Amino acid sequence: MKSFWDSPFSKVVKREFDRISGSWVFIFITMIAPLFSFLLIMSIFSGGVPRNLPITVVDDDNTELSQKIIRLVDATPIAAVAYRCPNVAEGKRLMEKGKTDAILYIQRDTEKEVYKARSPRIILYINNTNVVKGGLIYSGLYKVISTISAGIKLNVAMKSGAILTEQAMGQIMPVRVNSHILFNPFGSYSYFLTTSLLPVMVIVFTLLGSIYAFGSELKNGTGPEWLDTAGNSITVAIAGKMLPYTILFMMQILVMDHILFRYLGTPIRGSFSIILLTGFLMVLAYQCMAILLIALSANLRLSLSLGSAYTMMALTFSGLTFPLIGMPVVAKVFAHLFPFTYWLKVFVGQSLRGEPVVEAIAPMYTFIVFILVSLMFVPRLKRILTDERYWGRV
């Protein structure tokens, strides 16, 4: 009776480990590139929230009040007064050059109008080409101006006879919003973007690495040798080939989770076991998608191009940067063609939101659907691997 180590499965596994260790391409795709991409994304988003965005001030009033407004604006974490210009036209030239993101224009007689109990306007010009920066600057400076305005109104109200501060505040702000941010209360882009960009790197290298692993057999014409090692069983051949890469990419999943939960401090409000299981299913799903692409195209280069587009589009249609509920029907349907959409739902639900485990069951079953659909193309993969007409295709 043959031992396990002499079985066709173990021979295929050993053959694949030898292929990985003997090729810098495989080493780069499975180990070096994912780790480098993780470090790059960590360094970019380590700050969590954008700070000290440059703004320009045009102060035509030049009074004690205008100077106070400028000091408070400069003290906000989101903005820094980088330039002072004599007129708005000069500020706009700086904005066109990309040196400033906003112009705060304090008009002449602003302080005088305030003392006359009128409502002077402070004008804010924002470069909203980058919607994120524009929104942050607007919200940050709006809070500053609102705070100053409320303070002035409070002072006027108390002088006009509303002796108690509570009474004066009631006149200024009769209705208050008691808001509670349940998830990501710090507004951290580290929580928002790294939870999607790091796994995107995992799926990019998982899919492209798997495509290269299967496609190189076709390119080099070594398909019959691979099948012969597996005892002419395509099932054994695929399982033995996928196992080393599954192990390597699961190691990347563990490194990613360590970065997210330990280094960046992303909270775990749900089940970490479900997060790990979903990561494993995602890796399997994208490995199987490589079978589908190679079997359909029978071309390594075309499969790599399709795989690159497929993984990059996953982030766009995942619903993270733009909510699925606001997408057109076609886009909503398209979003369900990516395993990443379901992984993100489970990950965010179990980490940031603390959803019940039962909410993760349906998305996890969806991974099985992706795997089964891809495995339907295994017979075609076997045919093209043994057909000399497809050998040598780049």
C-alpha positions in Angstrom: 0.0 0.0 0.0 1.4 3.4 -1.0 2.0 6.0 1.7 0.5 9.4 1.5 3.8 10.9 0.4 3.9 8.6 -2.6 0.3 9.5 -3.6 -0.3 11.6 -6.8 -1.7 14.4 -4.7 1.5 14.8 -2.6 3.6 14.6 -5.8 1.7 17.4 -7.4 2.0 19.5 -4.2 5.8 18.8 -4.1 6.1 19.7 -7.8 4.3 23.0 -7.2 6.5 23.9 -4.3 9.5 23.2 -6.4 8.1 25.4 -9.2 7.5 28.3 -6.7 11.0 28.0 -5.1 12.7 27.9 -8.5 11.0 31.0 -10.0 11.4 34.6 -8.9 8.1 35.4 -10.6 6.2 33.0 -8.2 8.1 34.3 -5.2 7.4 37.9 -6.1 3.7 37.3 -6.7 3.0 35.2 -3.7 5.3 36.8 -1.0 7.2 39.9 -1.9 4.6 42.0 -3.8 1.7 41.5 -1.3 3.9 42.5 1.6 5.3 45.5 -0.2 1.8 46.7 -1.2 0.7 46.3 2.5 3.6 48.5 3.7 2.9 51.1 1.0 -0.8 51.4 1.9 0.0 51.5 5.6 2.5 54.4 5.1 -0.1 56.3 3.0 -3.0 56.0 5.4 -1.1 55.9 8.7 -2.4 59.4 9.6 -6.0 58.2 9.5 -7.4 61.6 8.8 -6.1 64.4 6.4 -4.6 67.3 8.4 -3.4 70.8 7.8 -4.8 71.2 4.3 -3.5 74.6 2.9 -5.9 77.5 2.6 -5.5 81.1 1.7 -7.0 84.1 3.6 -8.0 87.4 2.1 -8.7 89.8 5.0 -10.2 93.1 3.8 -11.6 93.9 7.3 -8.3 93.7 9.2 -9.9 94.0 12.6 -9.7 92.2 15.9 -12.6 90.0 15.0 -11.1 89.1 11.6 -7.8 88.2 13.2 -9.6 86.1 15.8 -11.4 84.2 12.9 -8.1 83.6 11.2 -6.5 82.3 14.4 -9.4 79.9 15.0 -9.4 78.7 11.4 -5.6 78.0 11.6 -6.1 76.2 14.9 -8.4 73.6 13.4 -6.8 70.2 12.7 -8.1 70.1 9.1 -6.8 73.4 7.8 -3.7 75.5 8.0 -3.4 79.1 6.8 -0.7 78.8 4.3 -1.1 82.1 2.4 -2.4 85.6 3.0 -3.3 87.5 -0.2 -4.3 91.1 -0.7 -7.2 90.2 -3.0 -9.3 87.2 -4.1 -7.8 87.2 -7.6 -4.4 86.4 -6.2 -5.8 83.6 -4.1 -7.5 82.1 -7.1 -4.2 82.1 -9.0 -2.7 80.1 -6.1 -5.7 77.7 -6.3 -5.2 77.2 -10.0 -1.6 76.3 -9.4 -2.7 73.7 -6.8 -1.0 75.4 -3.9 -4.2 76.0 -1.9 -7.4 74.1 -1.5 -9.7 77.0 -0.3 -9.9 80.8 0.0 -11.4 82.4 3.1 -12.6 85.9 2.2 -13.4 88.3 5.1 -15.1 91.3 3.6 -14.6 94.9 4.6 -16.7 96.2 7.5 -17.4 92.7 8.8 -16.8 93.6 12.5 -18.8 96.9 12.1 -21.8 94.9 10.7 -21.6 92.5 13.6 -21.8 95.3 16.1 -24.8 96.7 14.3 -26.6 93.3 14.8 -26.5 92.6 11.1 -25.4 89.4 9.4 -22.2 90.0 7.4 -21.1 87.3 5.0 -17.8 85.5 5.2 -17.1 83.9 1.8 -15.4 80.6 1.3 -14.2 79.4 -2.1 -13.4 75.7 -2.2 -11.6 73.7 -4.8 -14.0 70.8 -4.9 -12.1 68.8 -7.6 -11.2 66.5 -4.8 -14.6 65.9 -3.2 -13.1 64.4 0.0 -10.8 67.4 0.7 -13.5 69.9 -0.3 -16.0 68.3 2.1 -13.6 68.2 5.0 -12.5 71.8 4.6 -16.1 73.0 4.3 -17.3 71.1 7.4 -14.2 72.1 9.4 -14.4 75.8 8.6 -18.2 75.9 8.9 -17.9 74.7 12.5 -15.4 77.4 13.2 -17.6 80.2 11.7 -20.7 78.8 13.4 -19.0 78.7 16.8 -17.9 82.3 16.4 -21.3 83.4 15.3 -23.0 81.6 18.2 -20.6 83.2 20.6 -21.4 86.7 19.2 -25.2 86.0 19.4 -24.9 84.7 22.9 -23.1 87.9 24.0 -25.7 90.1 22.3 -28.6 88.1 23.8 -27.2 88.3 27.3 -26.7 92.1 27.0 -30.2 92.6 25.7 -31.8 91.1 28.9 -31.5 87.4 28.7 -29.4 87.2 31.9 -29.0 83.5 32.3 -26.7 81.7 29.8 -29.3 78.9 29.5 -31.9 81.4 28.4 -29.6 83.0 25.9 -28.6 79.6 24.5 -32.2 78.7 24.1 -32.8 81.8 21.9 -29.7 81.1 19.8 -30.2 77.3 19.5 -33.8 76.3 20.3 -33.3 72.8 18.9 -30.1 70.8 19.4 -29.2 67.7 17.6 -27.7 65.0 19.9 -25.8 62.9 17.4 -24.0 59.7 18.1 -21.6 58.2 15.5 -22.0 54.5 15.9 -19.3 53.2 13.5 -15.9 54.8 12.8 -16.5 57.7 15.3 -13.1 59.2 14.5 -13.8 59.6 10.8 -10.6 57.7 10.2 -9.7 57.0 6.6 -7.5 54.3 7.9 -10.6 52.3 8.9 -12.4 53.4 5.8 -9.9 52.7 3.0 -7.3 50.2 4.4 -10.1 47.7 5.1 -10.8 47.6 1.4 -7.4 48.4 -0.2 -5.4 45.7 1.7 -7.8 42.9 0.7 -7.9 44.3 -2.8 -4.1 43.7 -2.9 -4.7 40.1 -1.6 -7.3 39.3 -4.4 -5.1 41.0 -7.1 -2.1 38.7 -6.3 -4.3 35.7 -5.6 -6.1 35.8 -8.9 -3.1 36.9 -11.0 -0.8 34.4 -9.2 -3.3 31.6 -9.8 -3.8 32.6 -13.4 0.0 32.5 -13.9 0.3 29.1 -12.1 -2.3 27.5 -14.4 -1.5 29.5 -17.5 2.2 28.8 -17.4 1.4 25.1 -17.7 -0.4 26.0 -20.9 2.3 28.4 -22.1 5.1 26.0 -21.6 3.2 22.9 -22.8 3.8 21.1 -19.5 0.1 20.3 -19.0 0.5 16.6 -19.9 3.4 16.3 -17.4 1.3 17.9 -14.7 -1.6 15.6 -15.3 0.7 12.6 -15.5 2.1 13.5 -12.0 -1.5 13.6 -10.8 -2.3 10.1 -12.1 -4.2 11.7 -15.1 -6.8 13.1 -12.6 -7.6 16.7 -13.2 -9.2 16.9 -9.8 -6.0 15.8 -8.1 -4.0 18.0 -10.4 -6.0 21.2 -9.5 -6.2 20.4 -5.8 -2.5 19.7 -5.5 -1.6 22.8 -7.5 -3.9 25.1 -5.6 -2.9 24.0 -2.1 0.6 25.6 -1.9 -0.9 28.9 -3.1 -3.8 28.7 -0.8 -1.4 28.3 2.1 0.7 31.3 0.9 -2.2 33.6 0.3 -3.8 32.6 3.6 -0.6 33.7 5.2 -1.1 37.1 3.5 -4.6 37.2 4.9 -3.2 36.7 8.4 -0.6 39.4 7.9 -3.4 41.7 6.6 -5.6 41.0 9.6 -2.6 41.7 12.0 -2.0 45.0 10.3 -5.7 46.0 10.4 -6.5 44.9 14.0 -3.2 45.2 15.8 -1.3 47.9 14.0 -4.1 50.2 12.8 -6.4 49.4 15.6 -9.5 48.5 13.6 -12.1 47.3 16.1 -13.5 43.7 16.1 -17.1 44.0 17.3 -18.1 40.6 15.9 -16.6 37.2 15.3 -12.9 37.0 14.3 -13.4 33.3 13.3 -16.0 34.3 10.8 -13.6 37.0 9.4 -10.9 34.3 8.9 -13.3 31.8 7.4 -14.6 34.4 4.9 -11.0 35.3 4.0 -10.3 31.6 3.3 -13.4 31.3 1.1 -12.5 34.5 -0.7 -9.0 33.1 -1.6 -10.6 29.8 -2.8 -13.1 31.7 -4.9 -10.5 33.8 -6.7 -8.3 30.8 -7.2 -11.2 29.1 -8.9 -11.9 32.2 -10.9 -8.4 31.7 -12.4 -9.5 28.3 -13.7 -12.5 29.9 -15.3 -10.5 32.6 -17.1 -7.8 30.3 -18.3 -10.4 27.7 -19.5 -12.4 30.4 -21.4 -9.5 32.3 -23.0 -6.9 29.5 -23.3 -4.4 32.4 -23.3 -2.1 33.4 -20.4 -1.7 37.1 -21.4 -5.4 37.7 -22.1 -6.3 36.0 -18.8 -3.9 38.2 -16.9 -5.4 41.3 -18.5 -9.0 40.2 -17.7 -8.0 39.2 -14.2 -6.4 42.6 -13.5 -9.6 44.4 -14.7 -11.8 42.1 -12.8 -10.0 42.6 -9.5 -9.8 46.4 -9.9 -13.5 46.8 -10.8 -14.4 44.9 -7.6 -13.4 47.9 -5.5 -15.5 50.2 -7.6 -18.7 48.2 -7.4 -18.3 46.9 -3.8 -20.4 49.7 -2.4 -17.7 51.1 -0.1 -16.9 54.4 -1.8 -20.4 54.8 -3.3 -23.3 53.0 -1.7 -25.0 50.1 -3.5 -28.4 51.5 -2.7 -27.7 54.6 -4.8 -26.4 52.8 -7.8 -28.4 52.2 -11.0 -30.0 48.7 -11.3 -27.4 47.6 -13.8 -24.5 48.6 -11.5 -26.2 46.8 -8.6 -26.4 43.6 -10.6 -22.8 44.0 -11.7 -21.7 44.4 -8.1 -22.8 40.8 -7.4 -20.4 39.4 -9.9 -17.4 40.0 -7.6 -16.6 37.8 -4.5 -15.0 40.9 -3.0 -18.5 42.5 -2.6 -19.6 39.7 -0.2 -16.3 39.6 1.6 -16.5 43.3 2.4 -20.0 43.0 3.7 -19.0 40.2 6.1 -15.7 42.0 7.1 -17.3 45.4 7.8 -20.3 43.7 9.5 -18.1 41.6 11.8 -15.4 44.2 12.5 -16.9 47.7 12.6 -20.6 47.1 13.0 -20.7 44.0 15.2 -23.5 42.4 13.2 -24.9 39.0 14.4 -23.1 36.0 12.9 -26.3 35.0 11.1 -25.9 38.0 8.8 -22.7 36.5 7.4 -24.2 33.2 6.4 -25.8 34.2 3.1 -22.6 36.0 1.8 -20.5 33.0 2.8 -22.8 30.7 0.7 -22.3 33.0 -2.2 -18.6 32.2 -2.2 -19.5 28.5 -2.7 -21.6 29.5 -5.7 -18.5 31.3 -7.3 -16.4 28.2 -6.6 -18.9 25.8 -8.1 -19.5 27.9 -11.2 -15.8 28.1 -11.8 -15.3 24.4 -11.4 -17.8 23.7 -14.2 -15.0 24.7 -16.5 -12.5 22.1 -15.3 -13.2 19.6 -18.1 -12.5 22.3 -20.7 -9.2 23.2 -18.8 -8.2 19.5 -19.1 -8.9 19.5 -22.8 -6.8 22.6 -23.6 -4.0 21.4 -21.4 -3.6 18.3 -23.5 -4.2 19.9 -26.9 -1.0 21.0 -28.6 -2.8 23.7 -30.5 -3.0 25.8 -27.3 0.6 25.3 -26.2 3.1 28.2 -26.3 0.4 30.8 -26.2 1.6 33.9 -24.4 
